[in-house]
């Protein structure tokens, strides 16, 4: 058996198209475009690429993109002042402060300063609490994208046994909460879990988000399980001086056992920006007091 490939790129393209249609509808109803502000501090090359991509995607989706690029030596006080300015700006529906921040700035303090209703990254403690108790809020983009792929593939998830490998605030913990809300039986495992292969082997759903290249082997996977690989790791390629991207799952062996699996690249990755756009549009509808059907996006 060879697993079906879960095409995150295609799903993300469809989601972005739906966001675009609803962004046009929002502009017609609200008399303005939805707006997403992205704040970049410093010149981290990867962050610069992400911010450019997010800005381009925001405009393509029919929303306004407000980019604030600040020098690396920007003080914490000055960055917090920018966040407060964006909180107060009615043209800005969503705020994203690109991480990581320079070492002299307290990331948690900056995240806490963002209005939770504009926190489209879903990192604010208020949104984490809303997720935990089942109230409407914003969920981090990557785990929400994973859930969308799972529901598209499997439909109703209730009663399924799920293992999330990784316990980060950005992926592991919110992923577990989302699966609990879908009535899965959820185990959060990590690098210190005893007998980790045996724990993973009982799962109908495996979400690997541990940041260790190809750690999860095919013989860890229950036959017929669905595998979502969140990992993006750059490792040496066979050709000298070259690198390649791999996930946290050994794709070649896992694909021989699983019923479906996300590839790396082209699986979870494209979903992150698509869900960010989705969250920004939801924020716009909420701030304008407009109805948005729960299943619209």
N, C-alpha and C positions, 0 to 999 in steps of 0.2 A: 504493500500500500504506500502510495506517495501522497502526502498531505496536499489539500487544496491551498493555493496561495491567497491570502487575504490582502487584497489590493488597496492599501491605504491611500495611494495616490489618486486612484479613480474615485474612491469615496469622498476624499477631501475636495476634489474638483466639483463633484456634485453638491457638496455642502456649500462651497463658496458660491456656486451658481444660485443656490436658494437664498443665501445671504444677500447676494446682489439684487435679486428680485424684491426681497423684503426691504432692502435699503431704499430702493426707488419708491416703494409704497410709503415708507416712513417719511421721505422727503415731501411727498405729495400731501400727507396728512399734517405733518409738523411744520411745514414751511421752511425747513432747513435740513441740511444733511446731518446724519449721525457723525460724531467726531471721536477719534481715538488719538490720544497724546502719548508719545513714547519719549522717555527721557534717557539719554545715554551720557554717562560720565566717564571721561577718559577715552582712550583709543585702543581698547582691546580688539584685536583683529576679528575674532569670532563674533563678538558683540556687534561690531560695525556691520558685518555681513547680515546678522539677524535683524538689526534695526532697518537696514536698507530694504530687506525682503519684506518686513512687516509694513513699512511705509508704502511700498509699491503695491502690495496685496490689498491694503486698506483703500487706496485710491481706485484700484481695479474693481473693488466691490461697491463702489459708489458712495464711499464715506470720505470725510475730510481727515487728513493725516496731519497732526501737529508734532513736529520733531523738535526736541530741545537737546542740542548737543553741547555739553558742558566740559570744560577742561578737567584733566585728571586731578588738579590741585584744588578743585572747587570744595569749599568747606561744607561740612554737614549742615550748618545753619543756612547757607545759601541754597543748598539742595532742598531742604525742608521748606524754604520760602517759595521755591518753584512749585513744589507739590501743593502748597496751600493756594497758590495762584490758580493752579489747574482745578483744584477742588471747587473754587468759587466761580469758575468760568462756565456759563451755561452752554457754550458751544462744544464743550468737552464732556463726552458721556463716559469714556473709559480712559483710565490712566495706567500706563505700564512703565515701571522703572526697570530698565534692563540690568539684570544681575550677571556677573558679580560686580559689586561696587568696589572702588579703591579701599584699601585697608583702613584708612583713617575715618571712614564713614560706617556707622552702625546700620547694617541692612535692616534689622528688625525695627529700629526706630523709624526708618524711612517707610517701610511697609505699613507700620502702624499709623503713619500720618496720612495715608491715602484714605479718602472717603470710601468706606466699604461698598457703597453702592456704585462706585466708579472703579472698584478694584477688579478689573477684568482678568487679572492673573489668578484671582482666588486665593491669594496668600495671606490676606488679613486675618487675624485671629477671630474676628467677628464672622467672616465667611466660613472659616474652619468650624466654628461652633454651629453655625446654621446648618452646615452639611451634617454634622454629627447628630443633630436633633431633628433633621428632616424638614427644616424650613427653607424657603426659597433664598438663594444667594448665588454667589459665583464659585464655581469649582475650577481648580487648576486645569489648564487646557489639555495637558497630556493624558491624565487619567480619564477625563471626560471623553476625549477622542477614543481611547481604548474601549470604554464602555459602548460607545456608538458602534465600533467595529464588531464587538461581541454580540450586541443585540441584532445587528444586521445579519450576522452569520447564524446565530443560534435561536433568535426570537426570544421567547420567554426563558429567563435564566433561573427562575425560582426552583429551589431544591437542589441545584447543582453545587458540587464541592469545588471551591476555588482556593487556590494558593497564590498569594502575592509574595514574591521574593523581593524584599526591599522594604524599608520602613521610613523613607524620607517624607518630609512634610509636603514636598512638591508632587511626588508620585505615589509612593507606597501607602501611606496612611489614607489619603483621599480615595485612592483606588479601592482600598478595603471598605471604606464607608459607602462608596457607590455600589459595590457588590452586595453589601449587607442590605442596602435599601432595595435591591432587586431580589431579596429573599434567598440569596446564596448562603451556603455555610462556608465561612471564610477563615482561613488561617493566614496570618502574617508571619512569614519566615524571613530569615536573613542569614548573613554569613556565619553567625554563631549558633544557628539552629542545629541541634543534635540530630543525626541521621537525616540530613536534609534530602538526600535522594529518595528515601522512603516516604518522607512527608510530601514531596512533590508528586510521587508516583500515584497517590490516591486521588489526585485532582482531575476533575473534568475540565477545569479552566486553569491555566497557568499564566500568570502575568510576571514576567521577569524584568525587574528594575533594580538590579543590584550593582551595576557598573563594573562587572568583571567579565572580560572577553570570553565568550563561548563556554561559560561555566556550566550551564545546564546541558547535560548530555542526553542523547536519545534514549538511553536505558533508564533515565529518570522519569520519562514521560509515560503516562498511562495510555495504552492503545486507544486511539479515537479521541484523545483530548484535544482541546483547542488551545493554541499557544500564542500569546501576545508578547512580543519581544520589544521592550522599551529601550534596551541598551543601544548606545552608539559609541563604539570603541574603535580607535584607529590603531591598527597593528601593522607590523612589518609584512610586506608582501613577498612572494617568492622571488620577484625581480629585485635585484640589489638597489637600494636607495628609494624604493617605492613603498607606499603604504596602501592599506585597504580598510574599508569599514566593515566591522562585524558587530553582531549583537551580543547579548548576554547568553544566548542560546546557541549551541552548536547546531546550526541550521541543517547541515547535511544529514546528521544522524537523527535529529528530531523529526525531520520531514518524512522519515521512513516509518514513523510510529504514530504521529499526530494525525487527526482528521483535517485540521486546518492550522495554518501558521502564518504569521506576518514576516515578510522578508526585511532584511536590513542591507541597504536602504530601501525605501519605497513602501514601508509598512506604516508604523506609528508616526514617524517623522513628519510627513506632510499634513497629518491631522492637527498638529499643534497650532500652526498659524491659522488653519481653517476654523478651529474652535475659538481661537482668540477673536477672530472677526465675528463669529457667532455671538460670543459673550458681549462684545462691544455693541452689537446691534440690539441685543436684549436689554443692555443698560440704557440705550437710547429710547427704546419703547417705554421702559419703566419710568425714566425721568420725565418723559412727555405725557405720562398717564394714558398711554395708548394700549389697547388690547393686542396681545400676540398669542395666537393659539399655541398650546403647550407642545403640540407635535409639529409645529411649523418648521422649526429648525432644532 
